[in-house]
Amino acid sequence: MADKEVPQKKVLSLVLCVAVMLSVMVMGAGAAFSDQDKIENTEAVDACIALNIIGGYEDGSYHPERNIKRSEITK
């Protein structure tokens, strides 16, 4: 019975590795904002976009230099 558990663990670890790799690829794609060059921490912004926490403005920009309004926080 112990012989059957080892291949299952290998398959499970392989599936988990593939899932992690795919999630990193999706997060790395990120959204290209029109002011992408002004963003200092692009990895954090890409992660927040992937988690649907932020989305930018309607004109396709991010405006990292602006203060966040109360109405924007309640998104």
N, CA, C and O atoms as a Maestro MAE file, in Angstrom:
{
 s_m_m2io_version
 :::
 2.0.0
}

f_m_ct {
 s_m_title
 :::
 protein
 m_atom[300] {
  # First column is atom index #
  i_m_mmod_type
  r_m_x_coord
  r_m_y_coord
  r_m_z_coord
  i_m_residue_number
  s_m_chain_name
  s_m_pdb_residue_name
  s_m_pdb_atom_name
  i_m_atomic_number
  :::
  1 25 0.818 -1.185 0.000 1 A "MET " " N  " 7
  2 3 0.000 0.000 0.000 1 A "MET " " CA " 6
  3 2 0.868 1.258 0.000 1 A "MET " " C  " 6
  4 15 0.469 2.287 -0.545 1 A "MET " " O  " 8
  5 25 2.035 1.181 0.600 2 A "ALA " " N  " 7
  6 3 2.928 2.334 0.650 2 A "ALA " " CA " 6
  7 2 3.448 2.685 -0.741 2 A "ALA " " C  " 6
  8 15 3.766 3.846 -1.000 2 A "ALA " " O  " 8
  9 25 3.542 1.699 -1.646 3 A "ASP " " N  " 7
  10 3 4.020 1.960 -2.996 3 A "ASP " " CA " 6
  11 2 3.039 2.816 -3.784 3 A "ASP " " C  " 6
  12 15 3.459 3.588 -4.646 3 A "ASP " " O  " 8
  13 25 1.765 2.701 -3.514 4 A "LYS " " N  " 7
  14 3 0.764 3.484 -4.237 4 A "LYS " " CA " 6
  15 2 0.717 4.927 -3.773 4 A "LYS " " C  " 6
  16 15 0.300 5.799 -4.536 4 A "LYS " " O  " 8
  17 25 1.132 5.204 -2.549 5 A "GLU " " N  " 7
  18 3 1.085 6.560 -2.028 5 A "GLU " " CA " 6
  19 2 2.178 7.437 -2.638 5 A "GLU " " C  " 6
  20 15 1.966 8.634 -2.832 5 A "GLU " " O  " 8
  21 25 3.311 6.878 -2.935 6 A "VAL " " N  " 7
  22 3 4.430 7.654 -3.460 6 A "VAL " " CA " 6
  23 2 4.107 8.265 -4.822 6 A "VAL " " C  " 6
  24 15 4.345 9.460 -4.997 6 A "VAL " " O  " 8
  25 25 3.576 7.517 -5.803 7 A "PRO " " N  " 7
  26 3 3.233 8.152 -7.073 7 A "PRO " " CA " 6
  27 2 2.138 9.211 -6.926 7 A "PRO " " C  " 6
  28 15 2.144 10.206 -7.651 7 A "PRO " " O  " 8
  29 25 1.210 9.012 -6.009 8 A "GLN " " N  " 7
  30 3 0.164 10.007 -5.807 8 A "GLN " " CA " 6
  31 2 0.760 11.302 -5.270 8 A "GLN " " C  " 6
  32 15 0.332 12.389 -5.660 8 A "GLN " " O  " 8
  33 25 1.734 11.196 -4.389 9 A "LYS " " N  " 7
  34 3 2.386 12.388 -3.862 9 A "LYS " " CA " 6
  35 2 3.162 13.103 -4.954 9 A "LYS " " C  " 6
  36 15 3.184 14.333 -5.004 9 A "LYS " " O  " 8
  37 25 3.798 12.337 -5.826 10 A "LYS " " N  " 7
  38 3 4.547 12.953 -6.927 10 A "LYS " " CA " 6
  39 2 3.619 13.669 -7.889 10 A "LYS " " C  " 6
  40 15 3.925 14.769 -8.348 10 A "LYS " " O  " 8
  41 25 2.499 13.058 -8.193 11 A "VAL " " N  " 7
  42 3 1.530 13.677 -9.101 11 A "VAL " " CA " 6
  43 2 0.956 14.936 -8.471 11 A "VAL " " C  " 6
  44 15 0.821 15.960 -9.142 11 A "VAL " " O  " 8
  45 25 0.619 14.872 -7.195 12 A "LEU " " N  " 7
  46 3 0.086 16.035 -6.499 12 A "LEU " " CA " 6
  47 2 1.095 17.175 -6.474 12 A "LEU " " C  " 6
  48 15 0.731 18.328 -6.705 12 A "LEU " " O  " 8
  49 25 2.350 16.868 -6.198 13 A "SER " " N  " 7
  50 3 3.365 17.922 -6.168 13 A "SER " " CA " 6
  51 2 3.580 18.510 -7.555 13 A "SER " " C  " 6
  52 15 3.812 19.712 -7.685 13 A "SER " " O  " 8
  53 25 3.507 17.683 -8.592 14 A "LEU " " N  " 7
  54 3 3.632 18.188 -9.955 14 A "LEU " " CA " 6
  55 2 2.470 19.108 -10.311 14 A "LEU " " C  " 6
  56 15 2.678 20.161 -10.915 14 A "LEU " " O  " 8
  57 25 1.268 18.729 -9.950 15 A "VAL " " N  " 7
  58 3 0.090 19.557 -10.219 15 A "VAL " " CA " 6
  59 2 0.192 20.892 -9.473 15 A "VAL " " C  " 6
  60 15 -0.127 21.941 -10.032 15 A "VAL " " O  " 8
  61 25 0.630 20.852 -8.233 16 A "LEU " " N  " 7
  62 3 0.786 22.086 -7.473 16 A "LEU " " CA " 6
  63 2 1.855 22.995 -8.072 16 A "LEU " " C  " 6
  64 15 1.688 24.214 -8.104 16 A "LEU " " O  " 8
  65 25 2.942 22.412 -8.541 17 A "CYS " " N  " 7
  66 3 3.998 23.208 -9.190 17 A "CYS " " CA " 6
  67 2 3.485 23.886 -10.452 17 A "CYS " " C  " 6
  68 15 3.772 25.059 -10.691 17 A "CYS " " O  " 8
  69 25 2.740 23.162 -11.247 18 A "VAL " " N  " 7
  70 3 2.180 23.735 -12.476 18 A "VAL " " CA " 6
  71 2 1.199 24.856 -12.140 18 A "VAL " " C  " 6
  72 15 1.193 25.893 -12.804 18 A "VAL " " O  " 8
  73 25 0.368 24.657 -11.112 19 A "ALA " " N  " 7
  74 3 -0.595 25.686 -10.714 19 A "ALA " " CA " 6
  75 2 0.112 26.955 -10.258 19 A "ALA " " C  " 6
  76 15 -0.312 28.060 -10.598 19 A "ALA " " O  " 8
  77 25 1.180 26.805 -9.496 20 A "VAL " " N  " 7
  78 3 1.939 27.968 -9.038 20 A "VAL " " CA " 6
  79 2 2.591 28.680 -10.215 20 A "VAL " " C  " 6
  80 15 2.583 29.909 -10.279 20 A "VAL " " O  " 8
  81 25 3.149 27.925 -11.136 21 A "MET " " N  " 7
  82 3 3.794 28.533 -12.302 21 A "MET " " CA " 6
  83 2 2.787 29.298 -13.144 21 A "MET " " C  " 6
  84 15 3.085 30.396 -13.613 21 A "MET " " O  " 8
  85 25 1.615 28.745 -13.342 22 A "LEU " " N  " 7
  86 3 0.588 29.431 -14.131 22 A "LEU " " CA " 6
  87 2 0.112 30.697 -13.436 22 A "LEU " " C  " 6
  88 15 -0.124 31.708 -14.098 22 A "LEU " " O  " 8
  89 25 -0.033 30.665 -12.123 23 A "SER " " N  " 7
  90 3 -0.486 31.857 -11.414 23 A "SER " " CA " 6
  91 2 0.563 32.960 -11.479 23 A "SER " " C  " 6
  92 15 0.216 34.137 -11.574 23 A "SER " " O  " 8
  93 25 1.824 32.598 -11.429 24 A "VAL " " N  " 7
  94 3 2.890 33.605 -11.542 24 A "VAL " " CA " 6
  95 2 2.899 34.202 -12.943 24 A "VAL " " C  " 6
  96 15 3.133 35.400 -13.104 24 A "VAL " " O  " 8
  97 25 2.651 33.389 -13.944 25 A "MET " " N  " 7
  98 3 2.632 33.900 -15.317 25 A "MET " " CA " 6
  99 2 1.485 34.877 -15.504 25 A "MET " " C  " 6
  100 15 1.645 35.887 -16.189 25 A "MET " " O  " 8
  101 25 0.339 34.599 -14.916 26 A "VAL " " N  " 7
  102 3 -0.806 35.499 -15.050 26 A "VAL " " CA " 6
  103 2 -0.534 36.797 -14.323 26 A "VAL " " C  " 6
  104 15 -0.841 37.873 -14.837 26 A "VAL " " O  " 8
  105 25 0.041 36.711 -13.125 27 A "MET " " N  " 7
  106 3 0.332 37.919 -12.369 27 A "MET " " CA " 6
  107 2 1.409 38.746 -13.050 27 A "MET " " C  " 6
  108 15 1.369 39.975 -12.995 27 A "MET " " O  " 8
  109 25 2.348 38.109 -13.674 28 A "GLY " " N  " 7
  110 3 3.421 38.826 -14.336 28 A "GLY " " CA " 6
  111 2 2.966 39.572 -15.570 28 A "GLY " " C  " 6
  112 15 3.605 40.542 -15.977 28 A "GLY " " O  " 8
  113 25 1.874 39.136 -16.170 29 A "ALA " " N  " 7
  114 3 1.384 39.798 -17.374 29 A "ALA " " CA " 6
  115 2 0.939 41.206 -17.043 29 A "ALA " " C  " 6
  116 15 1.334 42.152 -17.723 29 A "ALA " " O  " 8
  117 25 0.117 41.366 -16.001 30 A "GLY " " N  " 7
  118 3 -0.304 42.674 -15.536 30 A "GLY " " CA " 6
  119 2 -0.984 43.502 -16.609 30 A "GLY " " C  " 6
  120 15 -1.068 43.098 -17.769 30 A "GLY " " O  " 8
  121 25 -1.457 44.639 -16.213 31 A "ALA " " N  " 7
  122 3 -2.096 45.562 -17.143 31 A "ALA " " CA " 6
  123 2 -1.087 46.641 -17.514 31 A "ALA " " C  " 6
  124 15 -0.370 47.154 -16.655 31 A "ALA " " O  " 8
  125 25 -1.039 46.970 -18.757 32 A "ALA " " N  " 7
  126 3 -0.142 48.028 -19.211 32 A "ALA " " CA " 6
  127 2 -0.895 49.346 -19.171 32 A "ALA " " C  " 6
  128 15 -1.730 49.624 -20.033 32 A "ALA " " O  " 8
  129 25 -0.595 50.154 -18.166 33 A "PHE " " N  " 7
  130 3 -1.217 51.463 -18.062 33 A "PHE " " CA " 6
  131 2 -0.476 52.443 -18.956 33 A "PHE " " C  " 6
  132 15 0.685 52.227 -19.302 33 A "PHE " " O  " 8
  133 25 -1.144 53.504 -19.321 34 A "SER " " N  " 7
  134 3 -0.507 54.498 -20.184 34 A "SER " " CA " 6
  135 2 0.641 55.206 -19.466 34 A "SER " " C  " 6
  136 15 1.543 55.731 -20.120 34 A "SER " " O  " 8
  137 25 0.621 55.227 -18.137 35 A "ASP " " N  " 7
  138 3 1.705 55.831 -17.364 35 A "ASP " " CA " 6
  139 2 2.489 54.777 -16.583 35 A "ASP " " C  " 6
  140 15 2.874 55.005 -15.436 35 A "ASP " " O  " 8
  141 25 2.720 53.634 -17.206 36 A "GLN " " N  " 7
  142 3 3.417 52.497 -16.589 36 A "GLN " " CA " 6
  143 2 4.814 52.882 -16.103 36 A "GLN " " C  " 6
  144 15 5.282 52.346 -15.099 36 A "GLN " " O  " 8
  145 25 5.473 53.784 -16.784 37 A "ASP " " N  " 7
  146 3 6.842 54.167 -16.412 37 A "ASP " " CA " 6
  147 2 6.904 54.943 -15.100 37 A "ASP " " C  " 6
  148 15 7.981 55.045 -14.513 37 A "ASP " " O  " 8
  149 25 5.794 55.491 -14.621 38 A "LYS " " N  " 7
  150 3 5.763 56.229 -13.358 38 A "LYS " " CA " 6
  151 2 5.552 55.316 -12.147 38 A "LYS " " C  " 6
  152 15 5.733 55.752 -11.010 38 A "LYS " " O  " 8
  153 25 5.176 54.073 -12.372 39 A "ILE " " N  " 7
  154 3 4.905 53.140 -11.278 39 A "ILE " " CA " 6
  155 2 6.230 52.592 -10.765 39 A "ILE " " C  " 6
  156 15 7.012 52.027 -11.529 39 A "ILE " " O  " 8
  157 25 6.481 52.763 -9.459 40 A "GLU " " N  " 7
  158 3 7.749 52.314 -8.877 40 A "GLU " " CA " 6
  159 2 7.720 50.837 -8.505 40 A "GLU " " C  " 6
  160 15 8.699 50.133 -8.753 40 A "GLU " " O  " 8
  161 25 6.647 50.352 -7.926 41 A "ASN " " N  " 7
  162 3 6.569 48.969 -7.470 41 A "ASN " " CA " 6
  163 2 5.608 48.196 -8.368 41 A "ASN " " C  " 6
  164 15 4.467 47.932 -7.991 41 A "ASN " " O  " 8
  165 25 6.074 47.843 -9.539 42 A "THR " " N  " 7
  166 3 5.201 47.217 -10.533 42 A "THR " " CA " 6
  167 2 4.722 45.831 -10.116 42 A "THR " " C  " 6
  168 15 3.617 45.425 -10.478 42 A "THR " " O  " 8
  169 25 5.546 45.096 -9.353 43 A "GLU " " N  " 7
  170 3 5.129 43.753 -8.917 43 A "GLU " " CA " 6
  171 2 3.921 43.824 -7.997 43 A "GLU " " C  " 6
  172 15 3.002 43.014 -8.115 43 A "GLU " " O  " 8
  173 25 3.915 44.785 -7.083 44 A "ALA " " N  " 7
  174 3 2.779 44.936 -6.165 44 A "ALA " " CA " 6
  175 2 1.537 45.386 -6.928 44 A "ALA " " C  " 6
  176 15 0.434 44.916 -6.647 44 A "ALA " " O  " 8
  177 25 1.703 46.276 -7.872 45 A "VAL " " N  " 7
  178 3 0.563 46.743 -8.670 45 A "VAL " " CA " 6
  179 2 0.003 45.594 -9.507 45 A "VAL " " C  " 6
  180 15 -1.213 45.430 -9.601 45 A "VAL " " O  " 8
  181 25 0.876 44.805 -10.110 46 A "ASP " " N  " 7
  182 3 0.413 43.654 -10.897 46 A "ASP " " CA " 6
  183 2 -0.329 42.647 -10.035 46 A "ASP " " C  " 6
  184 15 -1.332 42.077 -10.465 46 A "ASP " " O  " 8
  185 25 0.161 42.422 -8.811 47 A "ALA " " N  " 7
  186 3 -0.518 41.485 -7.903 47 A "ALA " " CA " 6
  187 2 -1.890 42.007 -7.509 47 A "ALA " " C  " 6
  188 15 -2.850 41.238 -7.456 47 A "ALA " " O  " 8
  189 25 -1.996 43.292 -7.233 48 A "CYS " " N  " 7
  190 3 -3.301 43.884 -6.875 48 A "CYS " " CA " 6
  191 2 -4.267 43.869 -8.049 48 A "CYS " " C  " 6
  192 15 -5.473 43.720 -7.853 48 A "CYS " " O  " 8
  193 25 -3.759 44.019 -9.255 49 A "ILE " " N  " 7
  194 3 -4.617 43.932 -10.437 49 A "ILE " " CA " 6
  195 2 -5.119 42.506 -10.606 49 A "ILE " " C  " 6
  196 15 -6.294 42.291 -10.901 49 A "ILE " " O  " 8
  197 25 -4.234 41.533 -10.421 50 A "ALA " " N  " 7
  198 3 -4.620 40.126 -10.564 50 A "ALA " " CA " 6
  199 2 -5.666 39.728 -9.535 50 A "ALA " " C  " 6
  200 15 -6.516 38.881 -9.812 50 A "ALA " " O  " 8
  201 25 -5.614 40.332 -8.341 51 A "LEU " " N  " 7
  202 3 -6.581 40.042 -7.288 51 A "LEU " " CA " 6
  203 2 -7.826 40.919 -7.386 51 A "LEU " " C  " 6
  204 15 -8.712 40.842 -6.534 51 A "LEU " " O  " 8
  205 25 -7.892 41.744 -8.413 52 A "ASN " " N  " 7
  206 3 -9.021 42.648 -8.666 52 A "ASN " " CA " 6
  207 2 -9.212 43.639 -7.516 52 A "ASN " " C  " 6
  208 15 -10.343 43.974 -7.161 52 A "ASN " " O  " 8
  209 25 -8.109 44.104 -6.940 53 A "ILE " " N  " 7
  210 3 -8.161 45.116 -5.889 53 A "ILE " " CA " 6
  211 2 -8.137 46.501 -6.509 53 A "ILE " " C  " 6
  212 15 -8.847 47.402 -6.062 53 A "ILE " " O  " 8
  213 25 -7.320 46.668 -7.538 54 A "ILE " " N  " 7
  214 3 -7.242 47.952 -8.235 54 A "ILE " " CA " 6
  215 2 -7.491 47.727 -9.718 54 A "ILE " " C  " 6
  216 15 -7.363 46.609 -10.217 54 A "ILE " " O  " 8
  217 25 -7.845 48.789 -10.410 55 A "GLY " " N  " 7
  218 3 -8.113 48.641 -11.828 55 A "GLY " " CA " 6
  219 2 -7.684 49.823 -12.675 55 A "GLY " " C  " 6
  220 15 -7.761 49.763 -13.902 55 A "GLY " " O  " 8
  221 25 -7.237 50.886 -12.049 56 A "GLY " " N  " 7
  222 3 -6.842 52.055 -12.813 56 A "GLY " " CA " 6
  223 2 -8.037 52.937 -13.146 56 A "GLY " " C  " 6
  224 15 -9.148 52.717 -12.664 56 A "GLY " " O  " 8
  225 25 -7.786 53.927 -13.971 57 A "TYR " " N  " 7
  226 3 -8.820 54.886 -14.353 57 A "TYR " " CA " 6
  227 2 -9.388 54.542 -15.723 57 A "TYR " " C  " 6
  228 15 -8.822 53.730 -16.455 57 A "TYR " " O  " 8
  229 25 -10.507 55.164 -16.060 58 A "GLU " " N  " 7
  230 3 -11.193 54.873 -17.319 58 A "GLU " " CA " 6
  231 2 -10.350 55.182 -18.551 58 A "GLU " " C  " 6
  232 15 -10.518 54.553 -19.596 58 A "GLU " " O  " 8
  233 25 -9.442 56.152 -18.429 59 A "ASP " " N  " 7
  234 3 -8.620 56.536 -19.582 59 A "ASP " " CA " 6
  235 2 -7.410 55.621 -19.783 59 A "ASP " " C  " 6
  236 15 -6.582 55.873 -20.659 59 A "ASP " " O  " 8
  237 25 -7.304 54.552 -18.970 60 A "GLY " " N  " 7
  238 3 -6.212 53.600 -19.121 60 A "GLY " " CA " 6
  239 2 -4.957 53.965 -18.357 60 A "GLY " " C  " 6
  240 15 -3.902 53.373 -18.581 60 A "GLY " " O  " 8
  241 25 -5.055 54.932 -17.458 61 A "SER " " N  " 7
  242 3 -3.893 55.343 -16.674 61 A "SER " " CA " 6
  243 2 -4.021 54.849 -15.241 61 A "SER " " C  " 6
  244 15 -5.078 54.375 -14.825 61 A "SER " " O  " 8
  245 25 -2.927 54.966 -14.491 62 A "TYR " " N  " 7
  246 3 -2.878 54.512 -13.105 62 A "TYR " " CA " 6
  247 2 -2.746 55.684 -12.129 62 A "TYR " " C  " 6
  248 15 -3.295 55.629 -11.029 62 A "TYR " " O  " 8
  249 25 -2.044 56.718 -12.504 63 A "HIS " " N  " 7
  250 3 -1.809 57.920 -11.698 63 A "HIS " " CA " 6
  251 2 -1.257 57.595 -10.310 63 A "HIS " " C  " 6
  252 15 -1.938 57.827 -9.311 63 A "HIS " " O  " 8
  253 25 -0.039 57.065 -10.230 64 A "PRO " " N  " 7
  254 3 0.532 56.737 -8.916 64 A "PRO " " CA " 6
  255 2 0.837 57.973 -8.072 64 A "PRO " " C  " 6
  256 15 1.016 57.856 -6.860 64 A "PRO " " O  " 8
  257 25 0.899 59.144 -8.684 65 A "GLU " " N  " 7
  258 3 1.225 60.361 -7.945 65 A "GLU " " CA " 6
  259 2 0.010 60.981 -7.257 65 A "GLU " " C  " 6
  260 15 0.172 61.866 -6.416 65 A "GLU " " O  " 8
  261 25 -1.180 60.547 -7.588 66 A "ARG " " N  " 7
  262 3 -2.402 61.114 -7.005 66 A "ARG " " CA " 6
  263 2 -2.703 60.514 -5.636 66 A "ARG " " C  " 6
  264 15 -2.298 59.393 -5.327 66 A "ARG " " O  " 8
  265 25 -3.418 61.280 -4.829 67 A "ASN " " N  " 7
  266 3 -3.941 60.767 -3.565 67 A "ASN " " CA " 6
  267 2 -5.210 59.970 -3.861 67 A "ASN " " C  " 6
  268 15 -5.936 60.267 -4.810 67 A "ASN " " O  " 8
  269 25 -5.464 58.959 -3.038 68 A "ILE " " N  " 7
  270 3 -6.652 58.127 -3.227 68 A "ILE " " CA " 6
  271 2 -7.839 58.803 -2.562 68 A "ILE " " C  " 6
  272 15 -7.757 59.244 -1.415 68 A "ILE " " O  " 8
  273 25 -8.945 58.881 -3.296 69 A "LYS " " N  " 7
  274 3 -10.169 59.475 -2.751 69 A "LYS " " CA " 6
  275 2 -10.945 58.422 -1.970 69 A "LYS " " C  " 6
  276 15 -10.776 57.221 -2.180 69 A "LYS " " O  " 8
  277 25 -11.784 58.887 -1.080 70 A "ARG " " N  " 7
  278 3 -12.597 57.978 -0.268 70 A "ARG " " CA " 6
  279 2 -13.496 57.107 -1.145 70 A "ARG " " C  " 6
  280 15 -13.696 55.928 -0.856 70 A "ARG " " O  " 8
  281 25 -14.030 57.680 -2.200 71 A "SER " " N  " 7
  282 3 -14.914 56.915 -3.092 71 A "SER " " CA " 6
  283 2 -14.153 55.826 -3.846 71 A "SER " " C  " 6
  284 15 -14.735 54.802 -4.206 71 A "SER " " O  " 8
  285 25 -12.856 56.038 -4.090 72 A "GLU " " N  " 7
  286 3 -12.052 55.036 -4.775 72 A "GLU " " CA " 6
  287 2 -11.712 53.868 -3.855 72 A "GLU " " C  " 6
  288 15 -11.559 52.737 -4.315 72 A "GLU " " O  " 8
  289 25 -11.595 54.135 -2.575 73 A "ILE " " N  " 7
  290 3 -11.268 53.082 -1.630 73 A "ILE " " CA " 6
  291 2 -12.433 52.102 -1.485 73 A "ILE " " C  " 6
  292 15 -12.218 50.910 -1.266 73 A "ILE " " O  " 8
  293 25 -13.643 52.593 -1.604 74 A "THR " " N  " 7
  294 3 -14.818 51.745 -1.410 74 A "THR " " CA " 6
  295 2 -15.137 50.886 -2.605 74 A "THR " " C  " 6
  296 15 -16.162 50.204 -2.609 74 A "THR " " O  " 8
  297 25 -14.307 50.894 -3.609 75 A "LYS " " N  " 7
  298 3 -14.519 50.066 -4.801 75 A "LYS " " CA " 6
  299 2 -14.775 48.676 -4.434 75 A "LYS " " C  " 6
  300 15 -14.977 47.834 -5.309 75 A "LYS " " O  " 8
  :::
 }
 m_bond[299] {
  # First column is bond index #
  i_m_from
  i_m_to
  i_m_order
  :::
  1 1 2 1
  2 2 3 1
  3 3 4 2
  4 3 5 1
  5 5 6 1
  6 6 7 1
  7 7 8 2
  8 7 9 1
  9 9 10 1
  10 10 11 1
  11 11 12 2
  12 11 13 1
  13 13 14 1
  14 14 15 1
  15 15 16 2
  16 15 17 1
  17 17 18 1
  18 18 19 1
  19 19 20 2
  20 19 21 1
  21 21 22 1
  22 22 23 1
  23 23 24 2
  24 23 25 1
  25 25 26 1
  26 26 27 1
  27 27 28 2
  28 27 29 1
  29 29 30 1
  30 30 31 1
  31 31 32 2
  32 31 33 1
  33 33 34 1
  34 34 35 1
  35 35 36 2
  36 35 37 1
  37 37 38 1
  38 38 39 1
  39 39 40 2
  40 39 41 1
  41 41 42 1
  42 42 43 1
  43 43 44 2
  44 43 45 1
  45 45 46 1
  46 46 47 1
  47 47 48 2
  48 47 49 1
  49 49 50 1
  50 50 51 1
  51 51 52 2
  52 51 53 1
  53 53 54 1
  54 54 55 1
  55 55 56 2
  56 55 57 1
  57 57 58 1
  58 58 59 1
  59 59 60 2
  60 59 61 1
  61 61 62 1
  62 62 63 1
  63 63 64 2
  64 63 65 1
  65 65 66 1
  66 66 67 1
  67 67 68 2
  68 67 69 1
  69 69 70 1
  70 70 71 1
  71 71 72 2
  72 71 73 1
  73 73 74 1
  74 74 75 1
  75 75 76 2
  76 75 77 1
  77 77 78 1
  78 78 79 1
  79 79 80 2
  80 79 81 1
  81 81 82 1
  82 82 83 1
  83 83 84 2
  84 83 85 1
  85 85 86 1
  86 86 87 1
  87 87 88 2
  88 87 89 1
  89 89 90 1
  90 90 91 1
  91 91 92 2
  92 91 93 1
  93 93 94 1
  94 94 95 1
  95 95 96 2
  96 95 97 1
  97 97 98 1
  98 98 99 1
  99 99 100 2
  100 99 101 1
  101 101 102 1
  102 102 103 1
  103 103 104 2
  104 103 105 1
  105 105 106 1
  106 106 107 1
  107 107 108 2
  108 107 109 1
  109 109 110 1
  110 110 111 1
  111 111 112 2
  112 111 113 1
  113 113 114 1
  114 114 115 1
  115 115 116 2
  116 115 117 1
  117 117 118 1
  118 118 119 1
  119 119 120 2
  120 119 121 1
  121 121 122 1
  122 122 123 1
  123 123 124 2
  124 123 125 1
  125 125 126 1
  126 126 127 1
  127 127 128 2
  128 127 129 1
  129 129 130 1
  130 130 131 1
  131 131 132 2
  132 131 133 1
  133 133 134 1
  134 134 135 1
  135 135 136 2
  136 135 137 1
  137 137 138 1
  138 138 139 1
  139 139 140 2
  140 139 141 1
  141 141 142 1
  142 142 143 1
  143 143 144 2
  144 143 145 1
  145 145 146 1
  146 146 147 1
  147 147 148 2
  148 147 149 1
  149 149 150 1
  150 150 151 1
  151 151 152 2
  152 151 153 1
  153 153 154 1
  154 154 155 1
  155 155 156 2
  156 155 157 1
  157 157 158 1
  158 158 159 1
  159 159 160 2
  160 159 161 1
  161 161 162 1
  162 162 163 1
  163 163 164 2
  164 163 165 1
  165 165 166 1
  166 166 167 1
  167 167 168 2
  168 167 169 1
  169 169 170 1
  170 170 171 1
  171 171 172 2
  172 171 173 1
  173 173 174 1
  174 174 175 1
  175 175 176 2
  176 175 177 1
  177 177 178 1
  178 178 179 1
  179 179 180 2
  180 179 181 1
  181 181 182 1
  182 182 183 1
  183 183 184 2
  184 183 185 1
  185 185 186 1
  186 186 187 1
  187 187 188 2
  188 187 189 1
  189 189 190 1
  190 190 191 1
  191 191 192 2
  192 191 193 1
  193 193 194 1
  194 194 195 1
  195 195 196 2
  196 195 197 1
  197 197 198 1
  198 198 199 1
  199 199 200 2
  200 199 201 1
  201 201 202 1
  202 202 203 1
  203 203 204 2
  204 203 205 1
  205 205 206 1
  206 206 207 1
  207 207 208 2
  208 207 209 1
  209 209 210 1
  210 210 211 1
  211 211 212 2
  212 211 213 1
  213 213 214 1
  214 214 215 1
  215 215 216 2
  216 215 217 1
  217 217 218 1
  218 218 219 1
  219 219 220 2
  220 219 221 1
  221 221 222 1
  222 222 223 1
  223 223 224 2
  224 223 225 1
  225 225 226 1
  226 226 227 1
  227 227 228 2
  228 227 229 1
  229 229 230 1
  230 230 231 1
  231 231 232 2
  232 231 233 1
  233 233 234 1
  234 234 235 1
  235 235 236 2
  236 235 237 1
  237 237 238 1
  238 238 239 1
  239 239 240 2
  240 239 241 1
  241 241 242 1
  242 242 243 1
  243 243 244 2
  244 243 245 1
  245 245 246 1
  246 246 247 1
  247 247 248 2
  248 247 249 1
  249 249 250 1
  250 250 251 1
  251 251 252 2
  252 251 253 1
  253 253 254 1
  254 254 255 1
  255 255 256 2
  256 255 257 1
  257 257 258 1
  258 258 259 1
  259 259 260 2
  260 259 261 1
  261 261 262 1
  262 262 263 1
  263 263 264 2
  264 263 265 1
  265 265 266 1
  266 266 267 1
  267 267 268 2
  268 267 269 1
  269 269 270 1
  270 270 271 1
  271 271 272 2
  272 271 273 1
  273 273 274 1
  274 274 275 1
  275 275 276 2
  276 275 277 1
  277 277 278 1
  278 278 279 1
  279 279 280 2
  280 279 281 1
  281 281 282 1
  282 282 283 1
  283 283 284 2
  284 283 285 1
  285 285 286 1
  286 286 287 1
  287 287 288 2
  288 287 289 1
  289 289 290 1
  290 290 291 1
  291 291 292 2
  292 291 293 1
  293 293 294 1
  294 294 295 1
  295 295 296 2
  296 295 297 1
  297 297 298 1
  298 298 299 1
  299 299 300 2
  :::
 }
}
